[in-house]
Amino acid sequence: MSAYETPHLPGLAHAGPPQPEPAPESRPDAASPPARTAAVRPPADGAPGAELSALQDLDWDALAAELDTEGVALTSPLLTPDQCAEVRELFDEPALFRSTVTMARHRFGEGSYRYFAHPLPDLVQTLRQRLYPPLARIANTWAERLGQPGFPADHEGLLAACAAAGQHRPTPLLLRYEAGGYNCLHQDVYGELTFPLQVAVMLDRPDEDFTGGESVFVEQRPRAQSRPLVKRPVQGQGMIFAVNHRPVRSVRGWSRVTLRHGVSAVHSGRRHVLGLIFHDAT
């Protein structure tokens, strides 16, 4: 049996009070009132997000091993080119989003991103729901190694825990970078309750739709120099990575190491990414 096939740990032991607005490093979004948490339902058969057969073929043992080694893992393509175009084009439909952030205004970089409002588009909702359970098994293994509370087995349970902690606003987002755009190193925390893994899906074709714009990760281990890592996913491919920290085995057992992520400068064209963060925001 794989280490990631063990039962999930008990639900979150404590859901604290709402937290103050995070510091800029934690990526606040534009001010907006808390939204009601919509009921989470799978898309009906035949809905645009219902057919994501690529999710059935993911090798979760291999992905978990890659995450253990590097803190970042590349999936096989999750979306077809047509599905990528479908999601990418949503950026120009403001009614679908609860807020828009211009990075330069907050000194986050150059570019913009938009947080989806409820109800989430079918493809986004389906990805968020169906990717969560295997990610939760990995997250619970990490939590056990670090002696921390585990996470619910299904995404509805996580959203209920977020709501109890005062975190109601959806966090999936679309990012757009023009030539010269980049994203400073950061972490997507958003509140006291943080699910430790997230997924970014590349929606454009590197070296065809844009050049540059590599995904950059920097890991800071205790008493050691920081380790850089660069990934170049192809269109439709997902990157799974640690939101803020992950366990690494040391001579004293398991140590917690910090990971930050960003994007290098886009040299030409336009780059779009779908960000799937599984916890909600305050």
Contacts in CASP RR format, 6 or more apart in sequence:
PFRMAT RR
TARGET T0000
AUTHOR 0000-0000-0000
METHOD contacts of the structure
MODEL  1
MSAYETPHLPGLAHAGPPQPEPAPESRPDAASPPARTAAVRPPADGAPGA
ELSALQDLDWDALAAELDTEGVALTSPLLTPDQCAEVRELFDEPALFRST
VTMARHRFGEGSYRYFAHPLPDLVQTLRQRLYPPLARIANTWAERLGQPG
FPADHEGLLAACAAAGQHRPTPLLLRYEAGGYNCLHQDVYGELTFPLQVA
VMLDRPDEDFTGGESVFVEQRPRAQSRPLVKRPVQGQGMIFAVNHRPVRS
VRGWSRVTLRHGVSAVHSGRRHVLGLIFHDAT
2 61 0 8 1.000
2 64 0 8 1.000
3 64 0 8 1.000
3 141 0 8 1.000
4 60 0 8 1.000
4 61 0 8 1.000
4 64 0 8 1.000
4 134 0 8 1.000
4 137 0 8 1.000
4 138 0 8 1.000
4 141 0 8 1.000
5 137 0 8 1.000
6 137 0 8 1.000
6 140 0 8 1.000
6 141 0 8 1.000
8 136 0 8 1.000
8 137 0 8 1.000
8 140 0 8 1.000
8 150 0 8 1.000
8 151 0 8 1.000
8 152 0 8 1.000
8 153 0 8 1.000
9 140 0 8 1.000
9 143 0 8 1.000
9 144 0 8 1.000
9 149 0 8 1.000
9 150 0 8 1.000
9 151 0 8 1.000
10 149 0 8 1.000
10 150 0 8 1.000
11 149 0 8 1.000
11 150 0 8 1.000
11 151 0 8 1.000
11 152 0 8 1.000
11 161 0 8 1.000
12 149 0 8 1.000
12 150 0 8 1.000
12 151 0 8 1.000
12 152 0 8 1.000
12 161 0 8 1.000
12 193 0 8 1.000
13 149 0 8 1.000
14 149 0 8 1.000
15 161 0 8 1.000
15 164 0 8 1.000
15 165 0 8 1.000
15 193 0 8 1.000
16 164 0 8 1.000
16 165 0 8 1.000
16 192 0 8 1.000
16 193 0 8 1.000
17 165 0 8 1.000
17 166 0 8 1.000
18 165 0 8 1.000
18 166 0 8 1.000
18 167 0 8 1.000
18 282 0 8 1.000
19 165 0 8 1.000
19 191 0 8 1.000
19 192 0 8 1.000
19 282 0 8 1.000
21 28 0 8 1.000
21 282 0 8 1.000
22 28 0 8 1.000
22 189 0 8 1.000
22 190 0 8 1.000
22 191 0 8 1.000
22 282 0 8 1.000
24 106 0 8 1.000
24 107 0 8 1.000
24 108 0 8 1.000
25 186 0 8 1.000
25 187 0 8 1.000
26 186 0 8 1.000
26 187 0 8 1.000
26 188 0 8 1.000
26 189 0 8 1.000
26 190 0 8 1.000
26 191 0 8 1.000
27 108 0 8 1.000
27 186 0 8 1.000
27 187 0 8 1.000
27 188 0 8 1.000
27 189 0 8 1.000
27 190 0 8 1.000
28 106 0 8 1.000
29 99 0 8 1.000
29 101 0 8 1.000
29 115 0 8 1.000
29 169 0 8 1.000
29 281 0 8 1.000
30 99 0 8 1.000
30 100 0 8 1.000
30 101 0 8 1.000
31 99 0 8 1.000
32 98 0 8 1.000
32 99 0 8 1.000
32 169 0 8 1.000
34 166 0 8 1.000
34 168 0 8 1.000
34 169 0 8 1.000
34 282 0 8 1.000
35 98 0 8 1.000
35 117 0 8 1.000
35 118 0 8 1.000
35 168 0 8 1.000
35 169 0 8 1.000
35 170 0 8 1.000
36 118 0 8 1.000
36 168 0 8 1.000
37 118 0 8 1.000
37 159 0 8 1.000
37 162 0 8 1.000
37 163 0 8 1.000
37 168 0 8 1.000
37 280 0 8 1.000
38 118 0 8 1.000
38 119 0 8 1.000
38 120 0 8 1.000
40 125 0 8 1.000
40 129 0 8 1.000
40 155 0 8 1.000
40 156 0 8 1.000
40 159 0 8 1.000
42 50 0 8 1.000
42 126 0 8 1.000
42 129 0 8 1.000
43 49 0 8 1.000
43 50 0 8 1.000
43 122 0 8 1.000
43 125 0 8 1.000
43 126 0 8 1.000
44 50 0 8 1.000
47 122 0 8 1.000
48 86 0 8 1.000
48 121 0 8 1.000
48 122 0 8 1.000
48 123 0 8 1.000
49 122 0 8 1.000
49 123 0 8 1.000
49 125 0 8 1.000
49 126 0 8 1.000
50 122 0 8 1.000
50 126 0 8 1.000
52 78 0 8 1.000
52 79 0 8 1.000
52 123 0 8 1.000
52 126 0 8 1.000
52 127 0 8 1.000
52 130 0 8 1.000
54 76 0 8 1.000
54 77 0 8 1.000
54 78 0 8 1.000
54 79 0 8 1.000
55 78 0 8 1.000
55 127 0 8 1.000
55 130 0 8 1.000
55 131 0 8 1.000
57 76 0 8 1.000
58 75 0 8 1.000
58 76 0 8 1.000
58 134 0 8 1.000
60 134 0 8 1.000
60 137 0 8 1.000
60 138 0 8 1.000
63 73 0 8 1.000
63 75 0 8 1.000
63 138 0 8 1.000
63 240 0 8 1.000
64 73 0 8 1.000
64 138 0 8 1.000
64 141 0 8 1.000
66 72 0 8 1.000
66 73 0 8 1.000
66 74 0 8 1.000
67 73 0 8 1.000
67 138 0 8 1.000
67 197 0 8 1.000
67 240 0 8 1.000
67 241 0 8 1.000
67 242 0 8 1.000
67 246 0 8 1.000
68 246 0 8 1.000
70 229 0 8 1.000
71 217 0 8 1.000
71 219 0 8 1.000
71 241 0 8 1.000
71 242 0 8 1.000
71 246 0 8 1.000
71 259 0 8 1.000
72 217 0 8 1.000
72 229 0 8 1.000
72 231 0 8 1.000
72 239 0 8 1.000
72 240 0 8 1.000
72 241 0 8 1.000
72 242 0 8 1.000
72 259 0 8 1.000
73 239 0 8 1.000
73 240 0 8 1.000
73 241 0 8 1.000
74 231 0 8 1.000
74 233 0 8 1.000
74 237 0 8 1.000
74 238 0 8 1.000
74 239 0 8 1.000
74 240 0 8 1.000
75 199 0 8 1.000
75 237 0 8 1.000
75 238 0 8 1.000
75 239 0 8 1.000
75 240 0 8 1.000
76 237 0 8 1.000
77 234 0 8 1.000
77 235 0 8 1.000
77 236 0 8 1.000
77 237 0 8 1.000
77 238 0 8 1.000
78 127 0 8 1.000
78 201 0 8 1.000
78 236 0 8 1.000
78 237 0 8 1.000
78 238 0 8 1.000
79 87 0 8 1.000
79 123 0 8 1.000
79 201 0 8 1.000
79 203 0 8 1.000
79 236 0 8 1.000
80 236 0 8 1.000
81 235 0 8 1.000
81 236 0 8 1.000
83 123 0 8 1.000
83 236 0 8 1.000
84 201 0 8 1.000
84 202 0 8 1.000
84 203 0 8 1.000
84 204 0 8 1.000
84 235 0 8 1.000
84 236 0 8 1.000
85 203 0 8 1.000
86 123 0 8 1.000
87 121 0 8 1.000
87 123 0 8 1.000
87 124 0 8 1.000
87 174 0 8 1.000
87 201 0 8 1.000
87 203 0 8 1.000
87 272 0 8 1.000
87 274 0 8 1.000
88 174 0 8 1.000
88 203 0 8 1.000
88 204 0 8 1.000
88 272 0 8 1.000
90 96 0 8 1.000
90 121 0 8 1.000
90 174 0 8 1.000
91 114 0 8 1.000
91 174 0 8 1.000
91 176 0 8 1.000
91 272 0 8 1.000
94 100 0 8 1.000
94 114 0 8 1.000
96 116 0 8 1.000
96 117 0 8 1.000
96 121 0 8 1.000
97 114 0 8 1.000
97 115 0 8 1.000
97 116 0 8 1.000
97 117 0 8 1.000
97 174 0 8 1.000
98 115 0 8 1.000
98 116 0 8 1.000
98 117 0 8 1.000
98 169 0 8 1.000
98 170 0 8 1.000
99 114 0 8 1.000
99 115 0 8 1.000
100 112 0 8 1.000
100 113 0 8 1.000
100 114 0 8 1.000
100 115 0 8 1.000
101 108 0 8 1.000
101 112 0 8 1.000
101 113 0 8 1.000
101 114 0 8 1.000
101 115 0 8 1.000
102 111 0 8 1.000
102 112 0 8 1.000
103 109 0 8 1.000
103 110 0 8 1.000
103 111 0 8 1.000
103 112 0 8 1.000
103 113 0 8 1.000
103 183 0 8 1.000
104 110 0 8 1.000
104 111 0 8 1.000
107 184 0 8 1.000
108 183 0 8 1.000
108 184 0 8 1.000
108 186 0 8 1.000
109 181 0 8 1.000
109 182 0 8 1.000
109 183 0 8 1.000
109 184 0 8 1.000
110 177 0 8 1.000
110 178 0 8 1.000
110 180 0 8 1.000
110 181 0 8 1.000
110 182 0 8 1.000
111 175 0 8 1.000
111 176 0 8 1.000
111 177 0 8 1.000
111 178 0 8 1.000
111 181 0 8 1.000
111 182 0 8 1.000
111 183 0 8 1.000
112 175 0 8 1.000
112 176 0 8 1.000
113 173 0 8 1.000
113 174 0 8 1.000
113 175 0 8 1.000
113 176 0 8 1.000
114 173 0 8 1.000
114 174 0 8 1.000
115 169 0 8 1.000
115 170 0 8 1.000
115 171 0 8 1.000
115 172 0 8 1.000
115 173 0 8 1.000
115 281 0 8 1.000
116 124 0 8 1.000
116 170 0 8 1.000
116 172 0 8 1.000
116 173 0 8 1.000
116 174 0 8 1.000
117 170 0 8 1.000
118 170 0 8 1.000
119 125 0 8 1.000
120 128 0 8 1.000
120 170 0 8 1.000
120 172 0 8 1.000
124 172 0 8 1.000
124 274 0 8 1.000
124 276 0 8 1.000
127 199 0 8 1.000
127 201 0 8 1.000
127 274 0 8 1.000
127 276 0 8 1.000
128 155 0 8 1.000
128 172 0 8 1.000
128 276 0 8 1.000
128 278 0 8 1.000
129 155 0 8 1.000
131 199 0 8 1.000
131 276 0 8 1.000
132 154 0 8 1.000
132 155 0 8 1.000
132 158 0 8 1.000
132 278 0 8 1.000
133 153 0 8 1.000
133 154 0 8 1.000
133 155 0 8 1.000
135 195 0 8 1.000
135 197 0 8 1.000
135 199 0 8 1.000
135 240 0 8 1.000
135 278 0 8 1.000
136 151 0 8 1.000
136 152 0 8 1.000
136 153 0 8 1.000
136 154 0 8 1.000
136 158 0 8 1.000
138 197 0 8 1.000
139 150 0 8 1.000
139 151 0 8 1.000
139 195 0 8 1.000
139 196 0 8 1.000
139 197 0 8 1.000
140 150 0 8 1.000
140 151 0 8 1.000
142 196 0 8 1.000
142 246 0 8 1.000
142 247 0 8 1.000
143 149 0 8 1.000
143 150 0 8 1.000
143 151 0 8 1.000
143 196 0 8 1.000
144 150 0 8 1.000
145 247 0 8 1.000
145 254 0 8 1.000
146 247 0 8 1.000
146 254 0 8 1.000
146 256 0 8 1.000
151 158 0 8 1.000
151 161 0 8 1.000
151 195 0 8 1.000
152 158 0 8 1.000
152 160 0 8 1.000
152 161 0 8 1.000
155 278 0 8 1.000
158 195 0 8 1.000
158 278 0 8 1.000
158 279 0 8 1.000
159 280 0 8 1.000
161 193 0 8 1.000
162 168 0 8 1.000
162 193 0 8 1.000
162 279 0 8 1.000
162 280 0 8 1.000
163 280 0 8 1.000
165 191 0 8 1.000
165 192 0 8 1.000
165 193 0 8 1.000
166 282 0 8 1.000
167 190 0 8 1.000
167 191 0 8 1.000
167 192 0 8 1.000
167 193 0 8 1.000
167 279 0 8 1.000
167 280 0 8 1.000
167 281 0 8 1.000
167 282 0 8 1.000
168 280 0 8 1.000
168 281 0 8 1.000
168 282 0 8 1.000
169 280 0 8 1.000
169 281 0 8 1.000
169 282 0 8 1.000
170 280 0 8 1.000
170 281 0 8 1.000
171 188 0 8 1.000
171 190 0 8 1.000
171 277 0 8 1.000
171 278 0 8 1.000
171 279 0 8 1.000
171 280 0 8 1.000
171 281 0 8 1.000
172 274 0 8 1.000
172 275 0 8 1.000
172 276 0 8 1.000
172 277 0 8 1.000
173 274 0 8 1.000
173 275 0 8 1.000
173 277 0 8 1.000
174 272 0 8 1.000
174 273 0 8 1.000
174 274 0 8 1.000
174 275 0 8 1.000
175 183 0 8 1.000
175 271 0 8 1.000
175 272 0 8 1.000
175 273 0 8 1.000
175 275 0 8 1.000
176 270 0 8 1.000
176 271 0 8 1.000
176 272 0 8 1.000
177 183 0 8 1.000
177 210 0 8 1.000
177 213 0 8 1.000
177 263 0 8 1.000
177 266 0 8 1.000
177 270 0 8 1.000
177 271 0 8 1.000
177 272 0 8 1.000
178 266 0 8 1.000
178 269 0 8 1.000
178 270 0 8 1.000
179 266 0 8 1.000
179 267 0 8 1.000
179 268 0 8 1.000
179 269 0 8 1.000
179 270 0 8 1.000
180 265 0 8 1.000
180 266 0 8 1.000
180 267 0 8 1.000
181 213 0 8 1.000
181 263 0 8 1.000
181 265 0 8 1.000
181 266 0 8 1.000
182 213 0 8 1.000
182 262 0 8 1.000
182 263 0 8 1.000
182 264 0 8 1.000
182 265 0 8 1.000
182 266 0 8 1.000
183 262 0 8 1.000
183 263 0 8 1.000
184 262 0 8 1.000
185 216 0 8 1.000
185 218 0 8 1.000
185 260 0 8 1.000
185 261 0 8 1.000
185 262 0 8 1.000
186 260 0 8 1.000
186 261 0 8 1.000
186 262 0 8 1.000
187 243 0 8 1.000
187 244 0 8 1.000
187 259 0 8 1.000
187 260 0 8 1.000
187 261 0 8 1.000
188 198 0 8 1.000
188 243 0 8 1.000
188 277 0 8 1.000
189 243 0 8 1.000
189 244 0 8 1.000
190 277 0 8 1.000
190 279 0 8 1.000
190 280 0 8 1.000
190 281 0 8 1.000
190 282 0 8 1.000
191 279 0 8 1.000
191 281 0 8 1.000
191 282 0 8 1.000
193 279 0 8 1.000
194 243 0 8 1.000
194 244 0 8 1.000
194 279 0 8 1.000
195 243 0 8 1.000
195 277 0 8 1.000
195 278 0 8 1.000
195 279 0 8 1.000
196 242 0 8 1.000
196 243 0 8 1.000
196 244 0 8 1.000
196 245 0 8 1.000
196 246 0 8 1.000
197 240 0 8 1.000
197 241 0 8 1.000
197 242 0 8 1.000
197 243 0 8 1.000
197 278 0 8 1.000
198 240 0 8 1.000
198 241 0 8 1.000
198 243 0 8 1.000
198 275 0 8 1.000
198 276 0 8 1.000
198 277 0 8 1.000
198 278 0 8 1.000
199 238 0 8 1.000
199 239 0 8 1.000
199 240 0 8 1.000
199 275 0 8 1.000
199 276 0 8 1.000
200 215 0 8 1.000
200 233 0 8 1.000
200 238 0 8 1.000
200 239 0 8 1.000
200 241 0 8 1.000
200 273 0 8 1.000
200 274 0 8 1.000
200 275 0 8 1.000
200 276 0 8 1.000
201 236 0 8 1.000
201 237 0 8 1.000
201 238 0 8 1.000
201 239 0 8 1.000
201 273 0 8 1.000
201 274 0 8 1.000
201 275 0 8 1.000
201 276 0 8 1.000
202 233 0 8 1.000
202 234 0 8 1.000
202 235 0 8 1.000
202 236 0 8 1.000
202 237 0 8 1.000
202 238 0 8 1.000
202 239 0 8 1.000
202 273 0 8 1.000
203 235 0 8 1.000
203 236 0 8 1.000
203 272 0 8 1.000
203 273 0 8 1.000
203 274 0 8 1.000
204 210 0 8 1.000
204 235 0 8 1.000
204 270 0 8 1.000
204 271 0 8 1.000
204 272 0 8 1.000
205 234 0 8 1.000
205 235 0 8 1.000
206 212 0 8 1.000
206 213 0 8 1.000
206 232 0 8 1.000
206 233 0 8 1.000
206 234 0 8 1.000
206 235 0 8 1.000
209 269 0 8 1.000
209 270 0 8 1.000
209 271 0 8 1.000
210 266 0 8 1.000
210 267 0 8 1.000
210 268 0 8 1.000
210 269 0 8 1.000
210 270 0 8 1.000
210 271 0 8 1.000
211 266 0 8 1.000
211 267 0 8 1.000
211 268 0 8 1.000
211 269 0 8 1.000
212 264 0 8 1.000
212 265 0 8 1.000
212 266 0 8 1.000
212 267 0 8 1.000
212 268 0 8 1.000
213 263 0 8 1.000
213 264 0 8 1.000
213 265 0 8 1.000
213 266 0 8 1.000
213 267 0 8 1.000
213 271 0 8 1.000
214 230 0 8 1.000
214 231 0 8 1.000
214 232 0 8 1.000
214 263 0 8 1.000
214 264 0 8 1.000
215 230 0 8 1.000
215 231 0 8 1.000
215 232 0 8 1.000
215 233 0 8 1.000
215 239 0 8 1.000
215 261 0 8 1.000
215 262 0 8 1.000
215 263 0 8 1.000
216 228 0 8 1.000
216 229 0 8 1.000
216 230 0 8 1.000
216 261 0 8 1.000
216 262 0 8 1.000
216 263 0 8 1.000
216 264 0 8 1.000
217 228 0 8 1.000
217 229 0 8 1.000
217 230 0 8 1.000
217 231 0 8 1.000
217 241 0 8 1.000
217 259 0 8 1.000
217 260 0 8 1.000
217 261 0 8 1.000
217 262 0 8 1.000
218 226 0 8 1.000
218 227 0 8 1.000
218 228 0 8 1.000
218 229 0 8 1.000
218 259 0 8 1.000
218 260 0 8 1.000
218 261 0 8 1.000
219 226 0 8 1.000
219 227 0 8 1.000
219 229 0 8 1.000
219 257 0 8 1.000
219 258 0 8 1.000
219 259 0 8 1.000
220 226 0 8 1.000
220 227 0 8 1.000
220 257 0 8 1.000
220 258 0 8 1.000
220 259 0 8 1.000
220 260 0 8 1.000
221 227 0 8 1.000
221 248 0 8 1.000
221 255 0 8 1.000
221 257 0 8 1.000
222 250 0 8 1.000
222 255 0 8 1.000
222 257 0 8 1.000
230 264 0 8 1.000
231 239 0 8 1.000
233 239 0 8 1.000
241 259 0 8 1.000
241 261 0 8 1.000
242 259 0 8 1.000
243 259 0 8 1.000
243 277 0 8 1.000
244 258 0 8 1.000
244 259 0 8 1.000
245 256 0 8 1.000
245 257 0 8 1.000
245 258 0 8 1.000
245 259 0 8 1.000
246 256 0 8 1.000
246 257 0 8 1.000
246 259 0 8 1.000
247 254 0 8 1.000
247 255 0 8 1.000
247 256 0 8 1.000
247 257 0 8 1.000
248 254 0 8 1.000
248 255 0 8 1.000
248 256 0 8 1.000
248 257 0 8 1.000
249 255 0 8 1.000
263 271 0 8 1.000
END
